[in-house]
Amino acid sequence: MITTPEDLQGALARLALDQGDSLDIEAKTFSEFSADSLAPSLCSLANLPGGGVILLGVNERQDDPLTGVDDPHALAQQVTNLARNGFAPPLTVHTASIRLGETTVVAVNVDEAPISRKPVAWHGKAYVRQYDGDYTMSLQEQQQLLRRHDRPRDDRAIVPGTNISDLDPARIADFATSVRRSTPALQNATNDDILLRMNALTGSGEATVAGLYALGVYPQQHLPHLSLTAAVTTNSSQNPTHRASNRKDFTGPLPTILDNTVEWVAQNISSSMVVNTDGRADTTFSVPLVAVREVVANALVHRDLSEATSGRVVELRLTSTGLVLTSPGGLWGLSVDQLGTPDGKSAVNEFLYGICRHVGGRDHRVIEAMGTGIRTVRDALAEAGLEPPRFIDNGLRFTVVFPNHAMYSSGDLTWLGTVKTTGLSRAQKEALLRMRAVGPLSNGDYRSFAGVDSTTARSDLKDLVARGLAVRMGNRRGTRYGLSPSVKP
């Protein structure tokens, strides 16, 4: 929620770093009220997990983003009336008039609508929030939200035309052995009885979605969307003719998809050989594979399995800004903020989750079921000196990003909002934040996170010095750039 000048300064800094693309913050420049312009954003933010905020009187595309509004009180009242009367169900908003210098901005904080009332619609049309704007929901997307009114049970659905011959005998044997070993109530059960009790097969002998997906010979014969597509993507502005490379479609049962995906990532990210003190040589990867495995396993197991997502696969992209993994469907029973905490454990597909506790890949069970997966991801990235992962839930799709750039606290962003950054590039702004957080930077440090050559890095850093924002220390290879005393907090 944005209610104070400090909140606003932090939000403006975040918009600048994200180059205007923020899932839960929308900036609008107009001073006169327009329902047609405002309603889609109100609607999409109410459908967004956690809600969001609209800043009226801000242009995030300008160096000086504050444009202000003419009559803040009247505008706030009009927005409140629209929220109460123009939507089904009515929205809850909290407005705040915030003054920075001579300019006043109206912040419209939009509460998330209750899950049982989604999707919110305006004149019969529902909207979904994405990074680059508000979009009309498709009928399938609306069905996704409607199905979330009740506990998802799509993993228990029958797959017509299937029977036990569609399941892999070797996987069945390993699965049953694991269940007997860890489940006293089933330790004397037959394989067939275990498949029935664990909801892999129905009483009439047909495979369930969970059973076919986890134990099937080739699940995509019946459920082609239960697959994963991976590709390396490039910056099209740098090479317009080369958009993606090494695209792969991974199919088969869930454990096979998981193993093959992790192997593909290992082949497509940089690695190096490290000789340990005992003389053994190990390969280290630029992204820890244990972290990759955890997030891919979660995406495969917790994806939306309903008919509304037929045709939508899990997507993995290696990009210039990091690893991006997107799966159909959002979280169930918890928020993004709860991920990795003691209470941050909630399986979307309970029956599939239960089966995957006993189904293994090459080295590990698909799911350890200890509730420590996200903590493992964060710890592995931190140990490798990498930034923490970003988790993004828009209610219809869940995305995990292993970013190449830093994540900053609200205090860092508020501080940046007090610094005169007009004319600075995004990389220069990030350099200031890094100087504040970890100390002086070298030319090599700047090149690493900004993705530029040595000449550009030197020019950008010298520009910060010329503006009085940074100071140069040392000579030649020992040269470092730190925050100027005039801008230190």
C-alpha positions as a Python dict, from the first residue, in 0.01 Angstrom:
ca = {
    (1, 'M'): (0, 0, 0),
    (2, 'I'): (132, 346, -93),
    (3, 'T'): (19, 619, 147),
    (4, 'T'): (325, 832, 229),
    (5, 'P'): (586, 1035, 36),
    (6, 'E'): (844, 771, 131),
    (7, 'D'): (624, 496, -14),
    (8, 'L'): (583, 697, -333),
    (9, 'Q'): (956, 761, -369),
    (10, 'G'): (1023, 391, -335),
    (11, 'A'): (757, 306, -593),
    (12, 'L'): (898, 558, -841),
    (13, 'A'): (1246, 411, -798),
    (14, 'R'): (1108, 64, -855),
    (15, 'L'): (930, 174, -1173),
    (16, 'A'): (1252, 331, -1297),
    (17, 'L'): (1452, 12, -1233),
    (18, 'D'): (1184, -205, -1393),
    (19, 'Q'): (1159, 40, -1686),
    (20, 'G'): (790, 91, -1620),
    (21, 'D'): (701, -278, -1622),
    (22, 'S'): (558, -357, -1279),
    (23, 'L'): (293, -618, -1213),
    (24, 'D'): (128, -451, -914),
    (25, 'I'): (191, -80, -989),
    (26, 'E'): (22, 107, -1275),
    (27, 'A'): (113, 468, -1354),
    (28, 'K'): (-125, 703, -1535),
    (29, 'T'): (-69, 1065, -1634),
    (30, 'F'): (-419, 1203, -1682),
    (31, 'S'): (-564, 1470, -1456),
    (32, 'E'): (-927, 1445, -1564),
    (33, 'F'): (-1131, 1143, -1460),
    (34, 'S'): (-1194, 878, -1726),
    (35, 'A'): (-1374, 557, -1633),
    (36, 'D'): (-1281, 389, -1962),
    (37, 'S'): (-912, 453, -1896),
    (38, 'L'): (-913, 357, -1529),
    (39, 'A'): (-1159, 67, -1506),
    (40, 'P'): (-946, -205, -1675),
    (41, 'S'): (-658, -139, -1433),
    (42, 'L'): (-889, -140, -1130),
    (43, 'C'): (-1041, -466, -1252),
    (44, 'S'): (-712, -643, -1326),
    (45, 'L'): (-555, -539, -994),
    (46, 'A'): (-860, -666, -803),
    (47, 'N'): (-810, -1001, -980),
    (48, 'L'): (-437, -999, -897),
    (49, 'P'): (-321, -1192, -586),
    (50, 'G'): (-239, -926, -327),
    (51, 'G'): (-401, -645, -528),
    (52, 'G'): (-199, -342, -637),
    (53, 'V'): (-188, 35, -676),
    (54, 'I'): (-259, 290, -947),
    (55, 'L'): (-57, 613, -936),
    (56, 'L'): (-249, 901, -1093),
    (57, 'G'): (-22, 1184, -1205),
    (58, 'V'): (286, 976, -1291),
    (59, 'N'): (454, 907, -1625),
    (60, 'E'): (704, 626, -1569),
    (61, 'R'): (854, 674, -1917),
    (62, 'Q'): (1002, 1013, -1832),
    (63, 'D'): (1316, 1100, -1634),
    (64, 'D'): (1100, 1329, -1421),
    (65, 'P'): (791, 1109, -1381),
    (66, 'L'): (578, 1341, -1166),
    (67, 'T'): (310, 1514, -1375),
    (68, 'G'): (58, 1562, -1095),
    (69, 'V'): (-320, 1594, -1099),
    (70, 'D'): (-535, 1907, -1104),
    (71, 'D'): (-790, 1829, -832),
    (72, 'P'): (-671, 1540, -613),
    (73, 'H'): (-973, 1536, -381),
    (74, 'A'): (-1229, 1529, -660),
    (75, 'L'): (-1034, 1265, -852),
    (76, 'A'): (-1005, 1040, -546),
    (77, 'Q'): (-1380, 1069, -486),
    (78, 'Q'): (-1462, 981, -847),
    (79, 'V'): (-1237, 674, -838),
    (80, 'T'): (-1397, 558, -514),
    (81, 'N'): (-1747, 595, -659),
    (82, 'L'): (-1644, 402, -971),
    (83, 'A'): (-1504, 117, -760),
    (84, 'R'): (-1825, 91, -559),
    (85, 'N'): (-2072, 115, -844),
    (86, 'G'): (-1910, 4, -1169),
    (87, 'F'): (-1789, -349, -1090),
    (88, 'A'): (-1928, -691, -1010),
    (89, 'P'): (-1850, -747, -730),
    (90, 'P'): (-1781, -393, -599),
    (91, 'L'): (-1415, -316, -531),
    (92, 'T'): (-1248, -195, -215),
    (93, 'V'): (-1000, 88, -275),
    (94, 'H'): (-804, 319, -44),
    (95, 'T'): (-698, 651, -193),
    (96, 'A'): (-420, 880, -73),
    (97, 'S'): (-318, 1224, -198),
    (98, 'I'): (62, 1245, -173),
    (99, 'R'): (260, 1563, -226),
    (100, 'L'): (622, 1562, -343),
    (101, 'G'): (763, 1912, -382),
    (102, 'E'): (506, 2114, -574),
    (103, 'T'): (333, 1812, -725),
    (104, 'T'): (46, 1600, -590),
    (105, 'V'): (-13, 1239, -690),
    (106, 'V'): (-319, 1029, -607),
    (107, 'A'): (-241, 670, -507),
    (108, 'V'): (-534, 431, -556),
    (109, 'N'): (-464, 118, -350),
    (110, 'V'): (-680, -168, -479),
    (111, 'D'): (-760, -464, -251),
    (112, 'E'): (-760, -814, -397),
    (113, 'A'): (-1114, -944, -441),
    (114, 'P'): (-1213, -1255, -244),
    (115, 'I'): (-1121, -1573, -433),
    (116, 'S'): (-1485, -1682, -421),
    (117, 'R'): (-1590, -1364, -608),
    (118, 'K'): (-1334, -1378, -889),
    (119, 'P'): (-1315, -1298, -1168),
    (120, 'V'): (-1409, -935, -1109),
    (121, 'A'): (-1572, -784, -1419),
    (122, 'W'): (-1648, -435, -1544),
    (123, 'H'): (-1956, -417, -1767),
    (124, 'G'): (-1933, -795, -1806),
    (125, 'K'): (-1566, -797, -1908),
    (126, 'A'): (-1293, -938, -1683),
    (127, 'Y'): (-930, -824, -1701),
    (128, 'V'): (-600, -987, -1606),
    (129, 'R'): (-281, -806, -1506),
    (130, 'Q'): (42, -867, -1693),
    (131, 'Y'): (371, -680, -1681),
    (132, 'D'): (301, -464, -1981),
    (133, 'G'): (-62, -381, -1909),
    (134, 'D'): (-419, -499, -1860),
    (135, 'Y'): (-572, -760, -2089),
    (136, 'T'): (-920, -898, -2140),
    (137, 'M'): (-946, -1246, -1991),
    (138, 'S'): (-1022, -1530, -2226),
    (139, 'L'): (-1310, -1763, -2141),
    (140, 'Q'): (-1056, -2030, -2045),
    (141, 'E'): (-883, -1790, -1804),
    (142, 'Q'): (-1214, -1699, -1647),
    (143, 'Q'): (-1283, -2070, -1603),
    (144, 'Q'): (-949, -2106, -1424),
    (145, 'L'): (-1056, -1854, -1160),
    (146, 'L'): (-1407, -1995, -1131),
    (147, 'R'): (-1268, -2344, -1067),
    (148, 'R'): (-1058, -2201, -783),
    (149, 'H'): (-1376, -2125, -587),
    (150, 'D'): (-1347, -2485, -460),
    (151, 'R'): (-1051, -2704, -368),
    (152, 'P'): (-880, -2823, -690),
    (153, 'R'): (-935, -3191, -754),
    (154, 'D'): (-840, -3209, -1121),
    (155, 'D'): (-553, -3450, -1053),
    (156, 'R'): (-811, -3712, -950),
    (157, 'A'): (-1006, -3682, -1276),
    (158, 'I'): (-1042, -3993, -1492),
    (159, 'V'): (-852, -4008, -1823),
    (160, 'P'): (-1101, -4179, -2059),
    (161, 'G'): (-976, -4474, -2261),
    (162, 'T'): (-690, -4562, -2025),
    (163, 'N'): (-612, -4860, -1804),
    (164, 'I'): (-318, -5010, -1617),
    (165, 'S'): (-142, -5092, -1946),
    (166, 'D'): (-85, -4716, -1989),
    (167, 'L'): (132, -4717, -1673),
    (168, 'D'): (497, -4821, -1668),
    (169, 'P'): (537, -5159, -1486),
    (170, 'A'): (884, -5072, -1352),
    (171, 'R'): (762, -4738, -1215),
    (172, 'I'): (461, -4910, -1058),
    (173, 'A'): (690, -5158, -879),
    (174, 'D'): (922, -4887, -744),
    (175, 'F'): (625, -4672, -644),
    (176, 'A'): (450, -4954, -457),
    (177, 'T'): (770, -5052, -276),
    (178, 'S'): (823, -4696, -156),
    (179, 'V'): (461, -4666, -38),
    (180, 'R'): (481, -4990, 160),
    (181, 'R'): (808, -4880, 322),
    (182, 'S'): (677, -4543, 443),
    (183, 'T'): (303, -4606, 492),
    (184, 'P'): (229, -4863, 765),
    (185, 'A'): (-140, -4883, 673),
    (186, 'L'): (-47, -5008, 324),
    (187, 'Q'): (257, -5220, 402),
    (188, 'N'): (76, -5544, 314),
    (189, 'A'): (-121, -5407, 17),
    (190, 'T'): (-83, -5542, -336),
    (191, 'N'): (41, -5321, -619),
    (192, 'D'): (-311, -5291, -759),
    (193, 'D'): (-453, -5195, -421),
    (194, 'I'): (-183, -4929, -373),
    (195, 'L'): (-258, -4779, -717),
    (196, 'L'): (-624, -4757, -615),
    (197, 'R'): (-568, -4621, -261),
    (198, 'M'): (-318, -4361, -383),
    (199, 'N'): (-558, -4246, -656),
    (200, 'A'): (-341, -4350, -950),
    (201, 'L'): (-618, -4580, -1079),
    (202, 'T'): (-993, -4569, -1029),
    (203, 'G'): (-1209, -4856, -905),
    (204, 'S'): (-1312, -4924, -1265),
    (205, 'G'): (-948, -4955, -1372),
    (206, 'E'): (-898, -4627, -1554),
    (207, 'A'): (-594, -4409, -1491),
    (208, 'T'): (-637, -4075, -1317),
    (209, 'V'): (-460, -3762, -1438),
    (210, 'A'): (-218, -3791, -1145),
    (211, 'G'): (-148, -4159, -1207),
    (212, 'L'): (-91, -4119, -1580),
    (213, 'Y'): (119, -3803, -1539),
    (214, 'A'): (353, -3952, -1277),
    (215, 'L'): (361, -4323, -1372),
    (216, 'G'): (256, -4333, -1736),
    (217, 'V'): (445, -4487, -2026),
    (218, 'Y'): (371, -4178, -2238),
    (219, 'P'): (111, -3950, -2075),
    (220, 'Q'): (109, -3708, -2370),
    (221, 'Q'): (-78, -3966, -2580),
    (222, 'H'): (-385, -3860, -2382),
    (223, 'L'): (-276, -3533, -2217),
    (224, 'P'): (-40, -3356, -2462),
    (225, 'H'): (-27, -3034, -2259),
    (226, 'L'): (144, -3206, -1965),
    (227, 'S'): (488, -3125, -2104),
    (228, 'L'): (761, -2862, -2077),
    (229, 'T'): (908, -2643, -2351),
    (230, 'A'): (1255, -2495, -2305),
    (231, 'A'): (1453, -2249, -2517),
    (232, 'V'): (1741, -2006, -2503),
    (233, 'T'): (1616, -1663, -2603),
    (234, 'T'): (1819, -1362, -2710),
    (235, 'N'): (1765, -988, -2714),
    (236, 'S'): (1588, -937, -3047),
    (237, 'S'): (1709, -576, -3065),
    (238, 'Q'): (2065, -707, -3082),
    (239, 'N'): (1992, -978, -3335),
    (240, 'P'): (1644, -945, -3492),
    (241, 'T'): (1685, -1263, -3699),
    (242, 'H'): (1773, -1485, -3402),
    (243, 'R'): (1494, -1504, -3142),
    (244, 'A'): (1550, -1844, -2981),
    (245, 'S'): (1788, -2138, -2997),
    (246, 'N'): (1808, -2500, -2884),
    (247, 'R'): (1433, -2530, -2834),
    (248, 'K'): (1326, -2859, -2680),
    (249, 'D'): (989, -3015, -2599),
    (250, 'F'): (1019, -3248, -2302),
    (251, 'T'): (759, -3523, -2274),
    (252, 'G'): (713, -3856, -2100),
    (253, 'P'): (618, -3912, -1735),
    (254, 'L'): (679, -3629, -1490),
    (255, 'P'): (1007, -3767, -1344),
    (256, 'T'): (1154, -3802, -1695),
    (257, 'I'): (1055, -3446, -1787),
    (258, 'L'): (1221, -3323, -1468),
    (259, 'D'): (1549, -3508, -1524),
    (260, 'N'): (1575, -3412, -1891),
    (261, 'T'): (1499, -3046, -1819),
    (262, 'V'): (1770, -3017, -1553),
    (263, 'E'): (2016, -3184, -1790),
    (264, 'W'): (1921, -2936, -2067),
    (265, 'V'): (1980, -2643, -1833),
    (266, 'A'): (2322, -2783, -1741),
    (267, 'Q'): (2410, -2800, -2110),
    (268, 'N'): (2299, -2444, -2179),
    (269, 'I'): (2445, -2243, -1891),
    (270, 'S'): (2809, -2169, -1828),
    (271, 'S'): (3011, -2402, -1608),
    (272, 'S'): (3367, -2441, -1481),
    (273, 'M'): (3585, -2715, -1334),
    (274, 'V'): (3691, -2674, -971),
    (275, 'V'): (3958, -2895, -808),
    (276, 'N'): (3881, -2963, -441),
    (277, 'T'): (4142, -2993, -166),
    (278, 'D'): (4118, -3372, -187),
    (279, 'G'): (4214, -3360, -554),
    (280, 'R'): (3869, -3439, -697),
    (281, 'A'): (3743, -3225, -985),
    (282, 'D'): (3383, -3105, -974),
    (283, 'T'): (3181, -2901, -1219),
    (284, 'T'): (3017, -2585, -1089),
    (285, 'F'): (2741, -2413, -1281),
    (286, 'S'): (2652, -2046, -1310),
    (287, 'V'): (2309, -2137, -1167),
    (288, 'P'): (2304, -2413, -899),
    (289, 'L'): (2132, -2715, -1050),
    (290, 'V'): (1976, -2806, -714),
    (291, 'A'): (1785, -2476, -730),
    (292, 'V'): (1684, -2541, -1090),
    (293, 'R'): (1559, -2888, -1001),
    (294, 'E'): (1347, -2763, -712),
    (295, 'V'): (1165, -2495, -911),
    (296, 'V'): (1110, -2721, -1215),
    (297, 'A'): (972, -2997, -991),
    (298, 'N'): (736, -2750, -826),
    (299, 'A'): (620, -2616, -1163),
    (300, 'L'): (543, -2965, -1293),
    (301, 'V'): (369, -3090, -977),
    (302, 'H'): (173, -2776, -885),
    (303, 'R'): (61, -2662, -1230),
    (304, 'D'): (-309, -2621, -1305),
    (305, 'L'): (-437, -2956, -1438),
    (306, 'S'): (-790, -2845, -1523),
    (307, 'E'): (-951, -2848, -1867),
    (308, 'A'): (-920, -2468, -1866),
    (309, 'T'): (-543, -2499, -1917),
    (310, 'S'): (-549, -2765, -2189),
    (311, 'G'): (-300, -2656, -2451),
    (312, 'R'): (-78, -2469, -2203),
    (313, 'V'): (256, -2621, -2114),
    (314, 'V'): (521, -2529, -1858),
    (315, 'E'): (771, -2293, -2023),
    (316, 'L'): (1139, -2248, -1937),
    (317, 'R'): (1348, -1970, -2093),
    (318, 'L'): (1714, -1884, -2049),
    (319, 'T'): (1728, -1512, -2126),
    (320, 'S'): (1978, -1227, -2113),
    (321, 'T'): (1820, -1120, -1781),
    (322, 'G'): (1803, -1461, -1616),
    (323, 'L'): (1621, -1794, -1599),
    (324, 'V'): (1242, -1763, -1633),
    (325, 'L'): (1005, -2053, -1558),
    (326, 'T'): (629, -2016, -1603),
    (327, 'S'): (356, -2269, -1527),
    (328, 'P'): (-23, -2254, -1578),
    (329, 'G'): (-218, -2163, -1265),
    (330, 'G'): (-142, -1969, -949),
    (331, 'L'): (-74, -2057, -587),
    (332, 'W'): (-338, -2226, -375),
    (333, 'G'): (-385, -2161, -3),
    (334, 'L'): (-87, -1929, 43),
    (335, 'S'): (68, -1609, -88),
    (336, 'V'): (401, -1537, -255),
    (337, 'D'): (524, -1383, 71),
    (338, 'Q'): (469, -1713, 255),
    (339, 'L'): (685, -1919, 19),
    (340, 'G'): (984, -2063, 202),
    (341, 'T'): (841, -1993, 549),
    (342, 'P'): (733, -2261, 801),
    (343, 'D'): (370, -2204, 696),
    (344, 'G'): (447, -2178, 324),
    (345, 'K'): (341, -2528, 224),
    (346, 'S'): (23, -2597, 27),
    (347, 'A'): (-16, -2851, -253),
    (348, 'V'): (-244, -2748, -540),
    (349, 'N'): (-271, -3111, -658),
    (350, 'E'): (-280, -3317, -339),
    (351, 'F'): (-309, -3658, -504),
    (352, 'L'): (-32, -3594, -757),
    (353, 'Y'): (181, -3455, -475),
    (354, 'G'): (125, -3771, -272),
    (355, 'I'): (224, -3994, -563),
    (356, 'C'): (535, -3789, -643),
    (357, 'R'): (662, -3840, -287),
    (358, 'H'): (720, -4201, -393),
    (359, 'V'): (831, -4151, -753),
    (360, 'G'): (1197, -4094, -830),
    (361, 'G'): (1410, -3962, -1108),
    (362, 'R'): (1776, -4049, -1157),
    (363, 'D'): (1894, -3934, -815),
    (364, 'H'): (1605, -3811, -599),
    (365, 'R'): (1235, -3839, -537),
    (366, 'V'): (1043, -3578, -733),
    (367, 'I'): (912, -3427, -408),
    (368, 'E'): (1072, -3472, -66),
    (369, 'A'): (754, -3338, 104),
    (370, 'M'): (948, -3168, 382),
    (371, 'G'): (837, -2814, 295),
    (372, 'T'): (1198, -2706, 247),
    (373, 'G'): (1215, -2673, -132),
    (374, 'I'): (1198, -2294, -157),
    (375, 'R'): (1441, -2252, 131),
    (376, 'T'): (1678, -2485, -53),
    (377, 'V'): (1649, -2268, -364),
    (378, 'R'): (1722, -1948, -173),
    (379, 'D'): (2011, -2103, 18),
    (380, 'A'): (2170, -2248, -297),
    (381, 'L'): (2152, -1917, -483),
    (382, 'A'): (2289, -1724, -185),
    (383, 'E'): (2576, -1971, -139),
    (384, 'A'): (2662, -1922, -507),
    (385, 'G'): (2665, -1545, -460),
    (386, 'L'): (2353, -1498, -673),
    (387, 'E'): (2048, -1279, -620),
    (388, 'P'): (1738, -1433, -457),
    (389, 'P'): (1464, -1571, -683),
    (390, 'R'): (1156, -1370, -774),
    (391, 'F'): (814, -1534, -747),
    (392, 'I'): (531, -1380, -949),
    (393, 'D'): (168, -1491, -924),
    (394, 'N'): (-95, -1319, -1137),
    (395, 'G'): (-360, -1575, -1046),
    (396, 'L'): (-351, -1749, -1385),
    (397, 'R'): (20, -1815, -1424),
    (398, 'F'): (302, -1859, -1175),
    (399, 'T'): (651, -1745, -1271),
    (400, 'V'): (989, -1800, -1109),
    (401, 'V'): (1280, -1577, -1212),
    (402, 'F'): (1645, -1628, -1124),
    (403, 'P'): (1751, -1269, -1204),
    (404, 'N'): (2088, -1149, -1329),
    (405, 'H'): (2030, -818, -1151),
    (406, 'A'): (1989, -729, -787),
    (407, 'M'): (1675, -718, -578),
    (408, 'Y'): (1650, -429, -337),
    (409, 'S'): (1466, -354, -16),
    (410, 'S'): (1200, -87, 16),
    (411, 'G'): (1455, 120, 213),
    (412, 'D'): (1702, 109, -76),
    (413, 'L'): (1435, 212, -324),
    (414, 'T'): (1313, 494, -100),
    (415, 'W'): (1671, 623, -78),
    (416, 'L'): (1712, 609, -456),
    (417, 'G'): (1393, 811, -489),
    (418, 'T'): (1564, 1097, -302),
    (419, 'V'): (1863, 1106, -539),
    (420, 'K'): (1860, 1317, -854),
    (421, 'T'): (1875, 1045, -1120),
    (422, 'T'): (1736, 1237, -1420),
    (423, 'G'): (1917, 1119, -1733),
    (424, 'L'): (2070, 809, -1577),
    (425, 'S'): (2038, 469, -1737),
    (426, 'R'): (1885, 177, -1552),
    (427, 'A'): (2232, 26, -1506),
    (428, 'Q'): (2366, 348, -1353),
    (429, 'K'): (2077, 358, -1107),
    (430, 'E'): (2146, -4, -1015),
    (431, 'A'): (2514, 82, -970),
    (432, 'L'): (2420, 345, -712),
    (433, 'L'): (2210, 90, -524),
    (434, 'R'): (2494, -163, -530),
    (435, 'M'): (2742, 98, -404),
    (436, 'R'): (2503, 169, -117),
    (437, 'A'): (2446, -197, -37),
    (438, 'V'): (2790, -358, -82),
    (439, 'G'): (3041, -75, -132),
    (440, 'P'): (3264, 44, -419),
    (441, 'L'): (3242, -118, -762),
    (442, 'S'): (3509, -192, -1021),
    (443, 'N'): (3474, -165, -1396),
    (444, 'G'): (3446, -544, -1403),
    (445, 'D'): (3167, -543, -1144),
    (446, 'Y'): (2971, -297, -1356),
    (447, 'R'): (3024, -498, -1675),
    (448, 'S'): (2907, -814, -1501),
    (449, 'F'): (2564, -694, -1387),
    (450, 'A'): (2499, -438, -1663),
    (451, 'G'): (2598, -664, -1953),
    (452, 'V'): (2808, -396, -2127),
    (453, 'D'): (3166, -375, -2256),
    (454, 'S'): (3456, -213, -2071),
    (455, 'T'): (3433, 115, -2265),
    (456, 'T'): (3065, 162, -2185),
    (457, 'A'): (3120, 70, -1820),
    (458, 'R'): (3402, 325, -1789),
    (459, 'S'): (3188, 595, -1954),
    (460, 'D'): (2887, 525, -1732),
    (461, 'L'): (3093, 527, -1413),
    (462, 'K'): (3273, 849, -1510),
    (463, 'D'): (2934, 1006, -1575),
    (464, 'L'): (2828, 923, -1218),
    (465, 'V'): (3144, 1093, -1093),
    (466, 'A'): (3083, 1400, -1311),
    (467, 'R'): (2731, 1430, -1169),
    (468, 'G'): (2864, 1427, -814),
    (469, 'L'): (2693, 1096, -734),
    (470, 'A'): (3008, 883, -713),
    (471, 'V'): (3376, 923, -639),
    (472, 'R'): (3673, 744, -795),
    (473, 'M'): (3926, 566, -575),
    (474, 'G'): (4256, 402, -665),
    (475, 'N'): (4438, 371, -996),
    (476, 'R'): (4448, 140, -1295),
    (477, 'R'): (4335, -212, -1202),
    (478, 'G'): (4272, -101, -847),
    (479, 'T'): (4022, 167, -954),
    (480, 'R'): (3689, 154, -768),
    (481, 'Y'): (3384, 377, -766),
    (482, 'G'): (3190, 447, -449),
    (483, 'L'): (2902, 668, -341),
    (484, 'S'): (2980, 1038, -310),
    (485, 'P'): (2954, 1170, 49),
    (486, 'S'): (2691, 1416, -78),
    (487, 'V'): (2439, 1135, -147),
    (488, 'K'): (2527, 890, 128),
    (489, 'P'): (2229, 822, 359),
}
